[in-house]
Amino acid sequence: MVCGYHLDGATLYVDSADTDKEVTVGEWTADRRLTAGLTTWSLDAPAPGWTATEPLTPLVAGTSYTLYGWTEDNTSSSRSVTFTLADRDRLTPGEVRYEAVSDSGEESTVTVPTAEFKARACQDM
């Protein structure tokens, strides 16, 4: 969900406490700047409107992956979400996993129906 800014692409990586050891496992660039609203694409194959600038490498069970959106000029980025293959496999069509922020500022990973995500995501920023 793009809220109040724009995004140009997204990166999926394996996080590491040592930034020199972070490994990008996939990267996608939008054909046009993404502005307010919901956008989706498949991790498995390029979708219309997206170019895989770094094709997805095979994902490995037990590994934590982080996905985030970015801008080419580094003016903003999206909130990231971390998941494993088991987390991904628990999703059903019409569900979204994301990092929500409570009124007290606590972050938590939640899975909700897409309609609920669209209604709440920008409020949780």
Short mmCIF file of the C-alpha atoms (twelve columns), coordinates in Angstrom:
data_MODEL
# 
_entry.id   MODEL 
# 
loop_
_atom_site.group_PDB 
_atom_site.id 
_atom_site.type_symbol 
_atom_site.label_atom_id 
_atom_site.label_alt_id 
_atom_site.label_comp_id 
_atom_site.label_asym_id 
_atom_site.label_seq_id 
_atom_site.Cartn_x 
_atom_site.Cartn_y 
_atom_site.Cartn_z 
_atom_site.pdbx_PDB_model_num 
ATOM 1   C CA . MET A 1   0.000   0.000   0.000   1 
ATOM 2   C CA . VAL A 2   1.422   3.359   -0.980  1 
ATOM 3   C CA . CYS A 3   0.466   5.989   1.600   1 
ATOM 4   C CA . GLY A 4   1.215   9.686   1.102   1 
ATOM 5   C CA . TYR A 5   4.317   9.283   -1.013  1 
ATOM 6   C CA . HIS A 6   5.467   7.240   -4.009  1 
ATOM 7   C CA . LEU A 7   7.417   4.043   -4.641  1 
ATOM 8   C CA . ASP A 8   9.507   2.958   -7.611  1 
ATOM 9   C CA . GLY A 9   10.238  -0.647  -6.751  1 
ATOM 10  C CA . ALA A 10  10.600  -3.394  -4.175  1 
ATOM 11  C CA . THR A 11  13.421  -5.561  -2.872  1 
ATOM 12  C CA . LEU A 12  13.323  -8.937  -1.143  1 
ATOM 13  C CA . TYR A 13  16.387  -9.771  0.912   1 
ATOM 14  C CA . VAL A 14  17.777  -11.957 3.673   1 
ATOM 15  C CA . ASP A 15  18.404  -9.670  6.619   1 
ATOM 16  C CA . SER A 16  21.597  -9.777  8.644   1 
ATOM 17  C CA . ALA A 17  22.864  -7.873  11.667  1 
ATOM 18  C CA . ASP A 18  25.947  -7.225  9.501   1 
ATOM 19  C CA . THR A 19  24.724  -5.077  6.589   1 
ATOM 20  C CA . ASP A 20  27.636  -6.329  4.477   1 
ATOM 21  C CA . LYS A 21  26.100  -9.810  4.715   1 
ATOM 22  C CA . GLU A 22  22.564  -8.870  3.622   1 
ATOM 23  C CA . VAL A 23  21.696  -10.786 0.466   1 
ATOM 24  C CA . THR A 24  19.208  -9.557  -2.119  1 
ATOM 25  C CA . VAL A 25  17.163  -12.474 -3.438  1 
ATOM 26  C CA . GLY A 26  14.842  -10.510 -5.741  1 
ATOM 27  C CA . GLU A 27  14.209  -6.970  -6.911  1 
ATOM 28  C CA . TRP A 28  11.412  -5.460  -8.985  1 
ATOM 29  C CA . THR A 29  11.040  -2.031  -10.570 1 
ATOM 30  C CA . ALA A 30  7.632   -0.585  -11.372 1 
ATOM 31  C CA . ASP A 31  7.202   0.548   -14.972 1 
ATOM 32  C CA . ARG A 32  5.712   3.785   -13.641 1 
ATOM 33  C CA . ARG A 33  5.980   5.566   -10.295 1 
ATOM 34  C CA . LEU A 34  3.469   4.089   -7.840  1 
ATOM 35  C CA . THR A 35  1.323   6.633   -6.037  1 
ATOM 36  C CA . ALA A 36  -1.392  6.303   -3.381  1 
ATOM 37  C CA . GLY A 37  -3.191  2.973   -3.412  1 
ATOM 38  C CA . LEU A 38  -2.694  -0.776  -3.405  1 
ATOM 39  C CA . THR A 39  -0.326  -2.495  -5.794  1 
ATOM 40  C CA . THR A 40  0.457   -6.197  -6.082  1 
ATOM 41  C CA . TRP A 41  2.686   -8.538  -8.046  1 
ATOM 42  C CA . SER A 42  3.787   -12.126 -7.876  1 
ATOM 43  C CA . LEU A 43  7.114   -13.107 -6.376  1 
ATOM 44  C CA . ASP A 44  7.205   -16.024 -8.804  1 
ATOM 45  C CA . ALA A 45  7.159   -14.183 -12.131 1 
ATOM 46  C CA . PRO A 46  7.163   -10.627 -13.425 1 
ATOM 47  C CA . ALA A 47  3.653   -9.178  -13.519 1 
ATOM 48  C CA . PRO A 48  2.369   -6.585  -15.972 1 
ATOM 49  C CA . GLY A 49  3.712   -3.185  -14.935 1 
ATOM 50  C CA . TRP A 50  6.770   -4.674  -13.191 1 
ATOM 51  C CA . THR A 51  10.265  -5.611  -14.331 1 
ATOM 52  C CA . ALA A 52  12.369  -8.096  -12.391 1 
ATOM 53  C CA . THR A 53  15.677  -6.210  -12.128 1 
ATOM 54  C CA . GLU A 54  17.072  -9.065  -10.076 1 
ATOM 55  C CA . PRO A 55  15.150  -12.302 -10.728 1 
ATOM 56  C CA . LEU A 56  14.018  -14.141 -7.623  1 
ATOM 57  C CA . THR A 57  16.414  -16.811 -6.440  1 
ATOM 58  C CA . PRO A 58  14.875  -19.954 -4.927  1 
ATOM 59  C CA . LEU A 59  13.603  -19.332 -1.412  1 
ATOM 60  C CA . VAL A 60  14.779  -21.668 1.347   1 
ATOM 61  C CA . ALA A 61  12.693  -23.081 4.201   1 
ATOM 62  C CA . GLY A 62  13.617  -21.689 7.621   1 
ATOM 63  C CA . THR A 63  15.099  -18.469 6.214   1 
ATOM 64  C CA . SER A 64  13.584  -15.103 7.157   1 
ATOM 65  C CA . TYR A 65  13.047  -12.788 4.211   1 
ATOM 66  C CA . THR A 66  12.299  -9.068  4.319   1 
ATOM 67  C CA . LEU A 67  10.357  -7.209  1.618   1 
ATOM 68  C CA . TYR A 68  10.257  -3.439  1.344   1 
ATOM 69  C CA . GLY A 69  9.419   -0.781  -1.234  1 
ATOM 70  C CA . TRP A 70  11.785  2.032   -2.199  1 
ATOM 71  C CA . THR A 71  12.190  5.135   -4.310  1 
ATOM 72  C CA . GLU A 72  14.963  5.697   -6.829  1 
ATOM 73  C CA . ASP A 73  15.811  9.046   -5.224  1 
ATOM 74  C CA . ASN A 74  15.753  7.650   -1.644  1 
ATOM 75  C CA . THR A 75  13.117  10.160  -0.554  1 
ATOM 76  C CA . SER A 76  10.991  7.478   1.101   1 
ATOM 77  C CA . SER A 77  10.447  3.770   1.546   1 
ATOM 78  C CA . SER A 78  7.684   1.493   2.711   1 
ATOM 79  C CA . ARG A 79  7.407   -0.288  6.012   1 
ATOM 80  C CA . SER A 80  9.012   -3.693  5.537   1 
ATOM 81  C CA . VAL A 81  7.505   -7.069  6.279   1 
ATOM 82  C CA . THR A 82  9.445   -10.164 7.281   1 
ATOM 83  C CA . PHE A 83  8.306   -13.694 6.514   1 
ATOM 84  C CA . THR A 84  9.424   -17.284 6.092   1 
ATOM 85  C CA . LEU A 85  8.175   -19.763 3.509   1 
ATOM 86  C CA . ALA A 86  5.927   -21.248 6.214   1 
ATOM 87  C CA . ASP A 87  4.400   -17.779 6.788   1 
ATOM 88  C CA . ARG A 88  3.865   -17.346 3.061   1 
ATOM 89  C CA . ASP A 89  2.325   -20.797 2.721   1 
ATOM 90  C CA . ARG A 90  -0.219  -20.004 5.470   1 
ATOM 91  C CA . LEU A 91  -1.570  -17.091 3.413   1 
ATOM 92  C CA . THR A 92  -4.699  -17.748 1.420   1 
ATOM 93  C CA . PRO A 93  -5.899  -15.758 -1.597  1 
ATOM 94  C CA . GLY A 94  -7.325  -12.459 -0.405  1 
ATOM 95  C CA . GLU A 95  -5.037  -12.137 2.642   1 
ATOM 96  C CA . VAL A 96  -2.195  -9.688  3.296   1 
ATOM 97  C CA . ARG A 97  0.644   -9.980  5.834   1 
ATOM 98  C CA . TYR A 98  2.109   -6.688  7.010   1 
ATOM 99  C CA . GLU A 99  3.731   -4.857  9.912   1 
ATOM 100 C CA . ALA A 100 1.058   -2.937  11.816  1 
ATOM 101 C CA . VAL A 101 1.713   -0.245  14.403  1 
ATOM 102 C CA . SER A 102 -0.586  0.079   17.424  1 
ATOM 103 C CA . ASP A 103 -1.724  3.389   18.910  1 
ATOM 104 C CA . SER A 104 1.021   2.955   21.527  1 
ATOM 105 C CA . GLY A 105 3.662   2.556   18.794  1 
ATOM 106 C CA . GLU A 106 4.193   -1.194  19.151  1 
ATOM 107 C CA . GLU A 107 4.843   -3.062  15.901  1 
ATOM 108 C CA . SER A 108 3.431   -6.496  15.169  1 
ATOM 109 C CA . THR A 109 3.034   -8.693  12.126  1 
ATOM 110 C CA . VAL A 110 -0.610  -9.274  11.253  1 
ATOM 111 C CA . THR A 111 -2.457  -11.165 8.553   1 
ATOM 112 C CA . VAL A 112 -5.783  -9.685  7.496   1 
ATOM 113 C CA . PRO A 113 -8.208  -9.804  4.555   1 
ATOM 114 C CA . THR A 114 -7.181  -7.472  1.713   1 
ATOM 115 C CA . ALA A 115 -10.203 -5.200  2.315   1 
ATOM 116 C CA . GLU A 116 -9.172  -4.697  5.939   1 
ATOM 117 C CA . PHE A 117 -5.573  -4.037  4.880   1 
ATOM 118 C CA . LYS A 118 -6.710  -1.397  2.395   1 
ATOM 119 C CA . ALA A 119 -8.819  0.277   5.090   1 
ATOM 120 C CA . ARG A 120 -6.145  0.192   7.849   1 
ATOM 121 C CA . ALA A 121 -2.675  0.150   6.277   1 
ATOM 122 C CA . CYS A 122 -2.198  3.885   5.920   1 
ATOM 123 C CA . GLN A 123 -3.595  4.483   9.413   1 
ATOM 124 C CA . ASP A 124 -0.990  2.087   10.812  1 
ATOM 125 C CA . MET A 125 1.917   4.112   9.402   1 
# 
